Amino acid sequence: MIDGVEITSLKIIDDERGSVLHMMRNDSKNFKSFGEIYFSIAHPNAVKAWHLHKETYLNYACISGTIKLVLYDDRPKSKTQNKIQEIILSIDNYFLVTVPPLIWNGFTNIGNQQAILANCSTAPYSDEEIIRKSPFDKFIPYKWSLS
């Protein structure tokens, strides 16, 4: 596991009418602040990568479909420097993944229907605060499977 990344089990409440999927509360141990919440929709086999936030914490949960979230740590003084971490997220594998600043991250939809990844970040989006790379940039030693 990459240093500083937290994986928290989330609660699903089911009944005959449907489900309630908990994601984040202001009294959760990993809640820091509220910046914005958004939903990223990915088509099957689509790759949305790479990006790194300089100061923002990300809190991801997959609310539909199946996502493979990939993290890469290139922080010079990190004990997990140059490590890759893959995390499968879905309703059947329902977790909150908290990604600290300075961790490269991206994801792909590994299912056969559209997938929805929710993010509750600690700051609103800002172009000055994010760095982006192509999913196929050789700087990050990871190969996305697009089959």
N, C-alpha and C positions, 0 to 999 in steps of 0.2 A: 504494500500500500504506500502511496506517495505521502510523504510527510506533510501534515497539515490538512489533508483531505479527510472529511468525516462522512461516514455512511450511517444514516439513522433510519431505523424501521419506522414506517408510517402506518397509521391506522386506517382501515377501510371498514365502514359500517354498511352492511348489506341487509336488505329486507326485500319483501316481495315487490316493492315499488322500484327498486334500483339501489344505488350505492351513494355514499358520501365518502370522498377521499380527502383525508386531512393532509395538509402540506406544511404549513408554518403558522406558528402562533407567536405573539410578542413575548410570551413567557417560556418559550422553548429555549433549551440551553445553548443552541447554536444561533439564535436570533441576535443580530448585531444592530441592524437598522433597516429601515425600509426605503428603498430607492424607487423601484418599479417592479411590476410583475408583467410578464408577457408569455405568450405561447408560440413556440416555433413548430410549424407543421413541416414534416418531411415526407416526401413520396418514397415508395419502396426503392431501395438501393441508393437513395440520394445521400451525399456526404456534405455536411456543413462543418467545415474546418478550414484552417486552424485560427484560433484567436486567443489572446492573452490580455487580461485586464491588469493594469498597473496598481490599482488600489481597491477595486471592487471585489467583494465576495459574491459568488454565484451559488444559488441553491436550486438544484435541478430535481424534478420529479417527472416521470413519464406517466401521463394520464390516459394515453390511448396508443395502441400498437406496441412495437418492441424496438427499443433504441440500444445501440452499443455506444456508450460514452467512452472516449479515449482521452487520457490525460498524459502529459509529458512534462517532466520536471527538468528544466535546464538551469535552475538557480545554482550559482557557483558554490555556495557554502552549505547547500542542503545535503542531508545524509542520504537522500534518495535522488541525487543528481543523476541525470541521464536515464532515469527509469521511466517505463511506460506502465500505465495501469488501464485495464479494460474493465468496464462495469456494464452489465446487462440490466436494463431497466424496463419494466412493463407493469401492468396491473398485477400479474402473478408474481412479480419480483419488485414489489412496491417499496421504494426507499427514497429518502432525501439524500442527495449527494451535495455536500458543501465543499466548494472549490475555492481555496484561498487565492489572493492575488498572486500574479507572476507564474501561474501554472498554465501551460498551453493546453487547450481543450478543443474538442470537436466531437461530432457524433455522426452516426449513420443509422438509417432505418433498415433493420435487418428482417423486417416482417414483409408480408405481402399486401398490406393495406397501409394507408397513410398513418403516420405516427405523430403524436403531439407531445412535445417536451415543454413543461412549464419551468420558468425561471423566476425566482423572487430574489432580485439582486439588492445589494446594500446601497447602490447609488443609481440614479438615472443614467441612461446611455449617454456617452460623450465620445465623439471622435478622437479627442485628445488623450483619452484614457485607455484606448484599446489599440492593440497591435494585431495585424492580420497577416496570415501567410496562406498560400495555396495549399489545398489538401495534399498535393504531391511534392511540396517543397522538400528537398533532400536534407535540409537542416534538421528536420524531425525524423528520426529513424523508425518510421512506421509506414506500412503499406496497407492502404484501404482495399478490402476485397469488394469488388463491384459485381460479383456474380449473382 
